[in-house]
Amino acid sequence: MNALQSPLPRLLALLCLALAVLGGAAQAAPQDDARIDAAPDSPARFREVSDFSFVERSGRTITNADLRGEVWIVGFFFTQCSGPCPKLSTNMRAAQDQLADSGVRLVSISVDPNHDTPQVLADYAERFGADADDWWFLTGPAQATYDLMQQSFVLGVETNMDEIAALRVTHATKLVVVDAEGVIRGYYDGESPAGVAAAVARAKWLAGGGVAPVTGRSRLPLVNACLNGTAAALLLAGIVAIKQRRKLAHANLMRAAFVVSAAFLACYLYYHFVTVGEQGGTVPYNGTGWKRGFYFFAILIPHVVGAIVNLPMVLRTLWLAHKERWEAHKRLAHWTFPLWLYVSVSGVVVYLMLYPFNPPAQ
């Protein structure tokens, strides 16, 4: 059967179609499994903050509309708190320094509005060196505050009116990053410097911060996987052709495999040296335990090392065939072919494990 009349073209088309479907499914997956402490450049989006109207320490009424167009970091506290609130406010003071000239606003909302009047908040803010322009302190009706905290921010709060003042309210101490559209984009530990640094990094990225916004992951990994799969299919067809003594078909198939592999190398280098930087970094593998070991030590590392070793072997094998030094060609091809096939197939496996079947980050 003539090589051009074989089912190979249809098989290649089906392979590329399957990879495209899997890649599209991975990129269209919902963000339900996204980490709540989202990375700076994460596309993770949570719920939109509902309408509110509170009073700032200056006496000015502040609504969510006043924060539209700004990225903000919000934390909940009360001034008589003897638990985590002083630490939270100290950490927000550190965040104020880190956010200087970034355009990001800090917002502290009291969960004890019966005591925390605007004047009380003004005295408290002065104690922590809060800049009146960049760090707002808000108070408002108790029920509206608790509804906002529980329903919009999905954070816990519980009042204990019979307790002493310092223990009057039990509440979550997360720092929440909200984007310019009023959508929550991440939750961070407000009591740890690492959590504050992560919140600051997220807010800076959302506000611009000198980093170009991510517009979506590149399709080049999918293209590379298709090229690797095509090369593998051509290699298998080529070995079948030579076993059937169809030398011309074998030669053409192996040349085609080399051209496809060369195209893969060009796309791979462009992706890693150009595209990765533009999209904010590579995609990490999130598997744990034996899956992580299998990915790195059985697939990724042998794939990369094999590709480096295989390139000069492929060039030498093709050159020997060009010179019609058949015995030397066959001896080297005995080693070149299986390594070339492994590199091509493992390239597809790397894509599948890193995109469609990559577990969600924990």
N, C-alpha and C positions, 0 to 999 in steps of 0.2 A: 504493500500500500504506500502510495506517495505520502511524504511527510506533510505536504500541504493539505492533503485530504483527510488527515487524521483528526480525531476529536480534540486535539490539543488546544486549538483556539477557543473552543467552547469551554473547556475546562479552565483555561486562564481567565476567561470572562466571568465564569461562575465564582472563581476564587476572589477576583477583585470585587465582585458584587457583594460576596459574603463579608469581606473585610470592611467594605464601605458601610454595610448595614450595622455591623458590630461597632465600628467607629462612631457612626452617627448616634447609635443608642447610648454609647458611653458619654458623648458630649451633650446629649439631650437629657441625661439622667437628672432627676430632681435633686434639690439641695438638702433633702430631709436628713441625709446622713452626714452633712457637713459638720465639721467641728464647730462648736459654739465659740471657741477662742480662735477665730479664723486668722489665717496667716495674712500678712499685710496686703498681698495681691490676690487674695482669694475672691472668687466670684460669689461667695456665700451671701445670701440675703435672707433675712428672717421677716418678721411682721412689721407693718407700718405703725408708727406711733399715733395714737388717736388724739383728737383735739383736747386741749387743756387751756386753762387760764389761771395763772398764779401771779403773786405779787413778788417783785424783786426787792432786795434789801433797800434799794433806793426809793421804793414806793411806787415804781413804775409797774404797770400791768404787763405781763409777758404771756404771750400765747405761742402755740406751736408754729403759727404763721411767722412769728418774729425770727424763728430759727431756720426757716426755709432758705435754701441757698447756702447754708453753712453746715460744715461737719462739726458735730459736738460729741463730747464725752460726758455722760451723766452718772452721778452717784447719789445714793440715798443715805441720809444721816439724820441725827438730831443733836442739838447743841449740848444737852445735858448727859449725853451718852458717855458712860465710863468704860464701855467695851471697845469695839473695833473702830468706832467713828473717828477718834483722834488720829489713829493710824491712817485711816482712809483719807482724812483731810490732809494729813502730812504728805501722803503719797500724791494727792492731787496737786499740792503745792509744788512738789518736784516735777509733776507733769506740766504745770504752768511754765516752768523754766525750760523744759524740753520742747515745748510747743511755741516758744517765742517766735513771732513773725510768721507763723505757719497758717494763720487764718482759722485755726481750730478753736472752738469755744469750750470752756468747761462749765458744767451746770451741776450745782448741788441742790437737791430738793429735800426739804425737811419732812420727816415722817411724824413730827410732833408739833403740828401747826398751832395747837392751843397755847403752847409756850413760846414757840419760835416766831415771834413777831418780826417785822422788817428791821426794827431797831436792834433786837437781839441778834439777828443774823448779821447786821452791819458790824456789831462789836466782835462777833465770832470771826467774820471774814477778815477784819483788821488784824486779829490775833494771828492769822495764818498768812498774812501778807498777800491776800487775794487782790489781783488787779481788777478794778471795777469794770473795765472794758472787756476783759477776756474771761472773767470767771463770775458767773451769776449765781446768786443764792436765792432760791425761790421758796415760798410758803403759800399755802392755800387751804381750802376746806379739807378736813380730814378724810372724808369719804371719797372726794375727788382724787386725793393723793393716793389712797390705797387702791382705788379702782385703776388708776393709771399704772401703778406699780405692778398690780397683779394681772390685769387684763392686757395691757399693751406690752409691758416689759417682761411679763411672766416671771416675776420675782416674788419671793415670799415676804410677808409682813404680818405681824401679829401684835395686837395691843394687849397690855397687861395693866389696866388702869389701877389695880389695887397694889401694884408694886411701887417701890421707891422710884423717884424720878429718873435716876440713871439707868434703870432697867425697864422703863415704861414701854418701850417698843422693841420687839425682836424683828430684825429685818436682814435681808440679803445685802452683801457688801460687794457685789459685782460692779465693775465699771462697764458701762454699755456704750458702744460706739454707734452713733447714728449718722447716716449720710445726709447730703444736702437735700434729698428728696423726702426726708423724714422716715427712712427705712432703717431698721436695726441691722447692723452689719457685723456685730461680734460682741461677745461677753468675756470679760477678763477679771482675774483675781485682783480686787482693789486693795488687798492687804499685803501683797508681795511686790517688791520692786520689779520682779520679772513680769508679773501681770500688768503692772503699770506701763512698763517699757513696751510690752506687746500691744497694749491699747493705743499708746502714742504712735507706734509704728503704723498700725492700722489706720488711725485717723489721719496721719500725715499722708499716707498713700492715697487715701480717698480724697483728701483736699488738694492733691497735686504733688506737693512735696518734692518736685524735681523729677518724679518718676512718671513716665508715660503710662497712661491707663491701659489696662489689658482689654482688648476688644474681642478676645476669643482665642482659643488654642489653635495653633497652626494645624493644617491638614497634612503637612509634610510627613509626619510619622506614618500616617495611613498610606501615603504615596510610597514611602520607603518599604512598608510591609508588602504592598502589591508588587513592587519591583523585586523584592526578595523571593516572594512566592512564584513570580514569573520565572526568575532565574532557576529556581529549584525544579519547576516543571520542564523547562528547556533542558536542564542537565539530565533529568531522568529520560526524557525523549531521546536525547543524544546517545545515552548509554544503550538504550534499546536499539537504536539505529545501527550502532557499530556491531552489536551482537548479531544483528541480522545481515551484517556485511553490506550495509548501505552507507558506504564511506562518504559520498557527497552530502547526503542528508545529515550524517553525523557531523561533518565539518561545518555545515551551515548552522546547525542547532547549537554547536559549541561556540561559534562566533557570536550568535545571537545572545547566548547566555552571558558572554563576556561584555557585550554592549550594554545589556540590561544591568549587570553588576556594576559596570562603570558609571551608569546613570545613577544607580543607588548610592555609590560612593560620593558622587558630586552633590546629590541632594542631602546626604547625611552630613557632609562637611558644612554645607550652607546652613542647614538647620541648627547645628551645634555652635557655629561661630557667628551666626547672624540672628536667626529667628529666636533662639533661646533667650538671648539678652533682651530682645524686644518684648517678649511675652512674660518677662519677670522670672525666668528660671525654668529648670527642667521639671518634669512631673515625677514625684517620688513614688517608689513602690511601697505600699502600705501593709503588705502581708507580714505576718509574724510567724515565729516558730519555724517548723520545717519548710513551710512555703517560702519564707524569706531566704533561708539557706539554699533551697533548690533554685530560686530565681537568680541569686547572685553567683553561686558556685557551679551550678550545673548548666545554666543558660547564658547569663549576661557576660561573665568573665571569659568563659571559653569562646563565646561568640566574638568578643572584641579581640582577644588574643589570636583566635583562629583566623579572623579577617586580616590581621596584620601579617601573620605568617603566610597565609594563603596567596596574597597578592603577588609576590615575586614568583611563587610556584606556578600560578596560572600563566603569568607572562612567559616564563621559561617553557612551560608545556606547549603553549601556542606557538612560540618561536621555533621549537623543535619540529612541530608539525609543518610549519611554513617551510622549513629547510628540508623537509621530507626525511628527517632522521628518525625513522619509525620505531626502531628498537629503543632508543633513548626516550622517545616520546611516550611509548607504552610503559616503560619502567617508572617514569616520573608521574604519569597520569594515574598510575596505580595508587599513589599517595595524594595527588592533587584532587582527584574527583571526590572521594568521600569527605575530605575536609571542606571543599567548596560547597558540597551539598549540605553539610552540617551548618556551615555559616549562613547559607541562604534560608534553610528551614528554621534555624534558631532565631534568625532575624524576625521572622513572622511570629514566633512564640514570644519573643521579647515584647513585641507590639501588643499581642493579645493579653499578656499578663500585666502590662503597664497601663492599658487603656480599658478595653471592655471588661476584663476580669480582675481589675485592680480593686482590692477591698477598700471600703471607705476609711478615711483617716480616723483614728481613735483619739 
